Amino acid sequence: SGRGLHLQARVMDPGAERKCLSLRPISAAIQRVAVYETRAWLYVVGSNNDGTSCRLLKIDRTFPSPSHPQLEVDEGDVDYTEGEIKELLIMLDDGNKYSANKYRTHGLKQVASAFGIIGFIRFLEGYYIVLITKRKPVATIGGNVIYRIEDTAIYPVSNMASKPTNPDEGRYLKIFQNVDLSSNFYFSYSYDLTLSLQCQMRTNPGPAPPSCRKFVWNDHLLKQLEGFVHPKWVLHIMHGFFGQYNISVYGRPIYLTLIARRSKEYAGTRFLKRGANDEGHVANEVETEQLVHDASSQLHSNGGFTSYIQLRGSVPSFWSQDLAGIKPKPQITIDRSTPFATPAALHFIGCLKRFGSPIICLNLVKKRERRARESLLTNELLTSISYLNQFLPPENHIQYIHKDMARINKSKAHNLIQILEKIAYNSVKATGFFHSGSELYCNKLHPHPDYKAIGGYGYRDDYIGRDQTGILRVNCVDCLDRTNTAQFVAGKCAIGYQLYALGVLPEPQVPFDCEAIRMLEEAYEDLGDTLAVQYGGSQLVHRIQTYRKVAPVANHGRDIYQTIQRYIRNAFTDADKQMAINVFLGVFEPEEGSPNIWELSTDYYLHHTQARVPPSMHSTHSHTKWWNDRLLASLPLPQLEVEDEEETSSSPPAAPPPSYGPDGFDEVYKPYELTDFDTLFGRNILRTADHDPNDASPFVVKQKPKRKLHKSGAARKTFVALPGMEGDSPSSSESSSEEDSVLSLPSDPKLSLHNSSQSPIPAEGGTLEAYGFEIKEPSQEDSLLYERYARIHSTACMPGPEGDVELTSEEVNRELAQWEPTYPYKEDSVFGIEPPVVSPEDERIYELSVRVATRGPTTLPTASVQLYAQYADLAWKTGVPARHGDSNGCTT
C-alpha cells in the first residue's frame, strides 16, 4: 500500500517557503594558459574561455640560484581585456628583438599552451613549471564540470643557455615524471574536489571553507604560487577516482556520482606503507562520496542533491610486513607497542572533526588462524578502540563491528551479502545522509517506517535539509577487495534512502539485480579497480560478483592473473613508485650536499617525524583526555562545519560571487566554440536505458536470459579477455567523446568508413539471437532519404581515375544547383535568417518554466493541497494504487 503516492510533484506545506542549500563557485577561473619566453623573463598569460578577462605572470629566469633559491613571480593586480593583452605582448616582442649590444634576438616566443598550472617543482638547480595540456570532462555537478587530466607538460623556467651542471638533476626529473599525472588526477575550475558536498553547501553563504589539504596532491607544487598570486591561478588536483552514471527514470536523469579522494598523507604502495604514522595518518586512506542528484535542472539550489560518505583506511597502528625474501603473503609484525593507542587516538580525532559521531568501525580481517597473522591486527584494533572508549561519553563511543569475511564467504551456512546488508542498513540509519532540500510533503505526510527512524541531523524548522553525522569506516588488510565489496553493500543501502528523499521511490529500498543496482555495482567495480591499481599494482582480485557467488567460471582465470600481476608489481616496481611519490609530494626535497633519495636504505624516517627527533622533543597529549572540549561540544555534528557556521553567523554578509567566476552554462555547453550535441558529456554518459531500452524502469528485477544452446546441445564457447593485459589503467565506465587538447591532429582522410575492406560477419543463428534485434527491410521514406544523401556524396566527390577527387566550390555549386533547400529559412546562414514567430502562449509557457527552474515550483493553493492530502489518506487506508504508478513505485 502507498505505492504511487509519490507523484514526483515536490508538494510542500501550504504557504511554506521553499528552502534549499546551494553551492558557492570558487574563484579559480584561469582556463587558458599561454607561456612566452625571452632570454631573461618567462611570461604566463591566463584568461577565461571567452578571453574577456586576462592576467599576466612575470617570472625571472635568472633565479633561483644557490644564494637565491626563491622563485621570483611578479603579478600586477590588473585584469586585461583580450585586446589589451595582445597589445602588451606585441610591445614585449618589439622590446626584446634587440639586445643591449644591438644584436637581433628572437624576441617574444610562445613555448606552451595549456588549460591550467599544476605548480612549480625544483630539485637541485632551477625550477620547472608543470602544465595541463589535455583534459577530458568526466562529470557535471550542478553546472560545475569536473575534468580528468589526460596529458601534462613540464617546462624549465631557467634559461636553457645555462645547462644543468649537476648530473643528478636529470635523474630527479625522471623520478618526478614516474608519477603519471594522466592517470586518475582530477580538477575543476568551479568546484572544490577536496571537500564533500555537505561541507560546501552547509557553509554557504559565508566565507568559503578552506580546501582539505590532505586531498590536494599538488600542495607541494603550489608553495611558490599559492599566496603569492591571485587565487584564480590556483588549481587543486585530486587523486583517486571520479565516475558519473545516469539512472534514467522514465527519461528523468538521476545522476549517480562516485568520488574517491585518496589522501596524500602517508601515501605509498601496498607493502611499503602499512598502518599509521606518528601523526595518525593511515595508509591507503580513501574518502568515498556517493552523490545522487536530480540532473533535470543544472540549478544547484533546487534541493535535489544528496550524498553519502564512507571511509577506508589501514588499521591505525604501527605495523608492517616483512619483505625479506619472496613470499606471496609476508608475515605481519607489530613494530611499536602503543599501550595508550596514540596513533588510533590521533586518527579518530581527525575522523570526529571531519564527520562527527558516531564512528562505526567495520573490521573485516580474520580473527582465528592457525598461525597468527591477520588476527594480530584484529587484536590491535579492538584493544585500541576499547581503551579510547573508556574516556568518551557513551553516546559518542566508537562502535566496533567485526566480521571474518573470508571465513563467512567459505561457509555454506551463511549468506555473506545478507550479513553485510544488515550491518550496512544499521550504519546508514545511524549516520544518516546529506540532503540539500527540505523534506518532501509526501514523505512528511506518510513517512516510511525505515526512513522515519534514520539518524543524522536536520529536517527541522530552523535547519535546512539534513546532514550526515558520523561515518562508516571499513578496513581489511589491504583495504581493497573485501573493503570494496562491503562499501558497495553500504552504498546499495544508502542509494535507497537517497532516491526516497528525492521522491523517486515510494520506499527506501532497491532490490538486487535491477538495472540501477547493476549500474551501482559496475561503478564500485570501476572504483575498486582504480584504487587497487594505485595502491596494489593490479585490479581487484576478488570482485563483488565473487562474494555474491554469481561470478562466471571464466573469471577464475582472471583472478589468478591479477594475483600474479599484483605479486610481480609489489616485488619489483613498488620501490621506484614509492620513490616517485615521495619526490612528487615533497616528502623528500633534494639538497646539495645531502644524500640522494636513491641512496637511502628506507623512507621510514621521512614519514615518521618523531623518529627524527629525540624523545624530549616529541609532541605529547593526555593519555586519558585524548579529545578536546571543542570537539566534544560540537558532536554529533562535525567540528569543522560547526566552526565554519559560527564564523559565518558572526561575520558580515558575504559579498556576491566574483564576476570572473566560471559560468555553469558556458562550462557545459561551450557557446564560445563550434560544438554539436553528440560531443556533450550528458549525451554520452552511461545510463540505465542503454542496458535495456525495452523497459524504462531501472528498479525492476529482471530475470537473466537462459543460455541458448547450439543444435548439437553444447553451449557456445565464450572467450574472456583478461583485463589489464595492455596497460595498468583499469577500464572505466566513464564515456565521453569530448576531449580538449591544446594540439589536435587532423584525422587521416584515407581512414574512412567507405574505404574499409572488412565486411560484417553474419552472426550464427541470426541477429535476433546474437544482438536481440532483427534486421528488417528499410521503409520507403528511409530508402529515399538514404538515396538522396548518396547522390549528394557522389556529386560532391565524383570518382576520377585515381579514386575520389574533391571538387572546387564552383563545381559543387554548379552540380547542386538543382537541389532546393527543405528548411523554411531564406538564407543558409545563422546571421541572415529571420527568427520564427513565437506565439504569446508559447512565451507564457517559457517564462513559467524559467521561473520554476530559478525559484522552484510555485506554492499550490491551500485547497489543492488539502485535496491532495485527502486523496493520499484515502489511498493509504484503502490501498488503492495510484493511476500513474507502476508496480515498482516508479511514476511518470
Summary of the structure (lengths in Angstrom):
residues: 892
radius of gyration: 30.4
end to end distance: 18.3
largest distance: 97.7
contacts: 2639
relative contact order: 0.12
helix: 33%
strand: 18%
